[in-house]
Amino acid sequence: MFRVASSGGEGKFQLLLNGQNISGDISVPNTGGWQKWQSISTNNIWLSEGEKVIELYFITGGFNISSMQFVALGNGLYEEIDNYTLVGKNYPNPFNATTIIPLILANNTHVNLGIYDLNGNLVKTLVDSEISSGMKEITWNGKDNNNKNVGAGIYFYRVRVDNKCSVKSMLLLK
């Protein structure tokens, strides 16, 4: 994921590995100003194990890059639910007191994150609001919407962004 800004036309760049283009052309849209940042992402860049040097090759200029984030999807830790949202496996799992649910958002977006019991009943709403882009860690403390401790057992967390969602399970031990 790249954070970019531009006040003019589209700029383009590539990611190179050993001088070879591994990304194709990545277009930077007009964001409306040099400090109006927007996230863009590219998918399906495969790297083998070992130390790597990745270069940025600028085809055309006229844009800023403030940061880059790389996420290893092949390790099974994240699931892509759309081109802009990644949902991670909670950790620790199983857990005793608290667990963390990682999210990576390429853009500011409305996120609904709820905890459900085995019967599909909503136990706790952790998030139901607009969240800014970036890597986020949402903590669940094992309490329900009434701030009461829930019992040990299997629970599910559902992340909904737009009309797409991801559901994963977790085990609370007491």
N, C-alpha and C positions, 0 to 999 in steps of 0.2 A: 504494500500500500504506500502511496506517495502523497504527501501534502504539497499542493502546488498553488501558485497564484499567477495571474496574467491579466494585463489590461488591454492587450491587443488581440491579434488573431491567434490562431492555433500554433503552438510550438510542438515539436516532436523530438523524442529521444528513444534510445534503445539501451538494453542491458547487454553487455558483451561478456563472454567467458572465454578467456584465451583468444581474444580477437574475433570470436564467432558470435553472431547475433542469436541470443536465446529467447528474446521476448517479442520480436517483431517491432513495428513502429508503435510507440506509445504516444498518443495524442494528448496534449494539454489544452483543455478548453479555455475560452475567455471567461475568467471568473469575475470580471468587473472591477479589478483593481489589484495593485501589487501586494496589498495586505489582506485581500479577501481570499482566504484559503479554502481549498476544496480537496477532498480525497478522491484519488483515482486508484484503480487496482488493475493488475494483470494476473492471469491465471495460467496454470499448466507450465510452469517453468521447472524443469527437472534437473536436479543436481545430484551427482553421486557423492559418496562419503569422501571426507578428506578436506583439507584446507583449500579454499577457492578465493580467487580475486575476481570480483565483479566490477566492471567499468561502466560508467555512464557515457554514452556516445550521443552528443547533441547534433541532431540533424538540422533543426532550425532553432533559433533562440527566441527571446522575448518572453521568458517566464522564469519564475523562481521555484525552487524546490526547498522546502523547509525541513523535511524529514522523510525517511524511508523506513518501513517495517517489513520484515520477512517472516513468514509463518510456515513452519513445516507441516503440511497437511498429511503427508504420507505416513506419519507416525501414528495416525489414528486418534490423536488427541482432540482434533477439531472436525466439525462437520459444517460444510458450507450449505446454508439454507437459501441463499440467493447470491448474486454476484457481489453483494456488499456486506454480508453478515456471516460471521463464523461463530459457532457455539462450541465451547470446549466441554470436556468431561470434568465434572466436579472433583475437587480434591480437598482433603483426603476422602476416600470412599473405599470401605465404610468409614463413617465418622462418628464421634461421640458427642461433641458439643456444638461445633460449627463446621461448615463446609463452604467452599468458595466455588462459584460458578463463573468461569471466564467467558467473556464475549469480546469479539473484535468487530467493530463497526467502521466501515469505510466512510460513511456519511452520518450526519445528524439524522436520527430517525426515531419514530415512536416504537418503543419496545414494551411488550407485556411479558412478564416473567412470573409464573405462578408455580406453587408447590401443590401437588395433588396426592391423595392417599390411594390405596389399591382399588377402592370403589369408584375412583374418578371424582371424588369430592374435592373442591378447592379448600386447601388448608391455610395457605398463606399467599398473599400477593406481595411479591418482593419489589416489582417495578411495574408501573403502568403510566409511563410518561415519555417525553422526548429525552433522548440521551445523546450527548455530543459524541462525535467520532473518536475513535482510538481504542486502545485496549482497556477493558473494564473488568473488574473483579467484583461480583455481587456475592455478599455473604448471607447465608441463612443460619440462624442461631437455633434451629429446632423448635421454634415457637410458632403458634398459629396466629390468625388475625386478631385473636383476643389476648395475645401476649402470654398464652399458657403453653407450657411445655407439651409437646406431642409425645406419644408413645414410641417405643422402638419399633422398627419395621422398615418395609420397603416403601419408598416415596418416589414420585416422578416429578421432574421439573420440565415445564413446557415454556419454550421461548417462542413468542409470536412476533413477527415483523411483517407488516402489511398483511397479506393473505397467506403467508408461508410460516410454517412452524417446525420446531424440532422438539422431540420428547426423549428424555433420557432418564434412567433410573438411578437411585442411590439408596444406600442402606444406613439407617440411623441405629446405632447401638447404644444401650444404656448400661 
